[in-house]
Amino acid sequence: MGKIFIYVPSINIYVAKQKTHLGKNWFDCHKEFQKNKKKMLTVPEFIEFLKYLKSQPNNQEYQKIYREITEVRGPWRVELLDASFKVKNEKLYINYYHSFNERGYLIPKSSKILNKNTLMHDDSEGISLEDWLENPTKQGFPRKKIKPGEMYYRYPKDDNNSIVRFEASRWGVGLECDNSPHLKDLRIGARACKEKLK
């Protein structure tokens, strides 16, 4: 398994070294992963994956993967993450651990009110990537008092049609929480993961 996956001890899961399902939308990626008994990374899992890669400075392969995800350069690269937002009883919820049920609907196994400490405005001037990785909310989002930096941020929207993705390009690197789950592009993909067998 080590040839195509990286084991992340802090979360006890294996994470794929490469994105797959390029050109498929968020729903299709979930469907393909479920067929193969894998899943998409949640935001906190993605953070732990990045932190683990970064913590291995002598591993050239891991450093290359970290740069591929976070470096400001072309081409445009996008990682879909397992998080969506829905309004219930006038409160914004984050949904994750999605899977398709027998009727073909994508259903979250967990749905919680969005943490009140979440930064809830767009920050195109920039937030700190390092501060986000080291001090996110429990749900994996930047805090209201995050340090300034070079990473842009689009906050979770209450339109009942937004998912999360992380992207990098020659224009910058950012966390976007306001994207359509239906969007397709050959540069957009997702990274499979699976739990370590006990």
N, C-alpha and C positions, 0 to 999 in steps of 0.2 A: 504493500500500500504506500510505502514511503516514496516510491518513484513518481506518483502523481498527486499525493496528498502530503500535507504538513500537519503534524500533530501539535495542537495548542494545549498545553497542560492546564492552564488556568480555567478552561471551559470544557476540558475533556472531550474535544471533538477533533476530527480530521477535516482539514480545509483544502480544497483543490488548489493546486499551484496555478492553474489557468482558468480563465472564464470559459464558459461554454454557452451554447444556445444563442449565439450571436444572431441578431436579426429577428428574434422572437420577442413577443411582448411579455409583460410581467406575469400574466395569467398562464401563457404557454410555458414559461420557464418553470413555474410551480408544477404544472402538469407533467413535464418531462422529468423533473427531479423525483416526483412522487412515484412515477413508473419504475424508476431505478432505485427506490428506497433511499433516496437522499433528500436534502432540503436546501432551501436558500438561507443565507446568513441573515440573522437579525442584526439590528444596529449595534447592540452591545457585543455580539459575537464578532462582528466586523472590526470593532475597536480593539478587541483582545487579539485578533489576528494581526492587525497592524502593529500593535505594541510588541507582540512576540517577534515578528519579523525584525522590527527595529532593535530589539534587545539582543540580537545575534550579529554583532558587527563583523565578526570573522567569517561568517557564512556568506560567501559572495552570491550564491543563488538566492538566498533570502533577501539580501540587500537589493538585488536586481528586481525582485518581485515588488518590494516596497516602493522602489523608485518608479516602477511601471504604474503603480496605483496612484502615487502622490506627487510625482514630479510635474512641474509646470513646463510643458513642452508639447509639441504635436506628436502624433495625431490626437484627436479627441478620444478619450477613453471613459466608459461609463460602467459602473457596477450597480446592478439592481439589488435592493435589500428587502428583506421580509418585514415590511411595516406599511400599514395603511391607516387612514384617519377617517373616523365617522363621528357624526354628531348624534348624541342620544340624550334626551331630557335637557337640551340646551347646554350640554357639556361636550367637550372634544375628547374623544377616546383614541388611543393608539391600539391597533390590532396587529397581532403577529402570531407566528407558528401556524400559518395558513395551510390548509390541505383541502382537497376536493372530497365532498361527501358522495354518497351513492347516487344522488340526484344530479350530480355534476356541478354543484355550487362550491365556490371557493370560500371556506369558512375558517375564521381564526379560532385557534384553541385558547387564545388568551386575548382579553380586551380590558384595558384599564384606562381610567381617566388620565389624561396627559399631565405629567408632573408639573406642579405649579411653579417650579423653579426654571422651567424651560424658557429659553430666549424666544420671544414671540414677536419678533419683527425682523424683516430682511436686513442683512448687514453686508452691503456690497463694499463698504469701506474696509472690511476685513476683520476676522477673528483669528485667534491663534490655533493652528492645527495641533500643536503640542499640548496646549491647555485643554482643548477638547478631548484629546486622547487620554490625558491624565486625570481629568476631573469632569467627566460628563455626568448628567443625571443618571439615575438607575436605569432609565429607559434608553439611554445612549445619546441624548441630545445636548447641545451646548447650554450652559447655564446662563442666567440673566447677567451675571457679573463676569463673564468670560473675558480674558485678556485680549487686547487687539492683536491683529496679525494679518497675514496675507490670504487667509482662506475666506471665500465668500459663503454666505448662508442664506437659504430661503426657508422661512419658518413654516411649520405645519399649518395647512389651510383647512377651513371648515366647509369645503365644497362637496364633501362626501365622495370625492373622486381623486384623491391624492395619495401617492406612494412616495417612498424615499429612494434616492439614489446618490451615489458618490461619483463625482466626475473630475477629470483633469484634462487640461488642454494647454495650448501655448498662451491662452488668455488668463489662466489661473486654475485653482483647484477649489472644489466646493462641495458642500452637503446641501442637497436640494430636497425639500420635503413637500413639494407642491407639484409633482409631475404626474402626468396621466399614465395609468397602468396599461393603456392600449398602444402606447407609442412603440414603434419598431424602427430599428436602424442596425446596420451590420456592425456598428461600433459599440452597440449596447449589448451587454450580456450579464450573466450571473455566475457566481462561484459556488459550486456544490460543497456541501459539508455533510458529515455523518458522525454520529456519536461513536466513541470508542466502546467496543464490546467489553463488558465487565467479566 
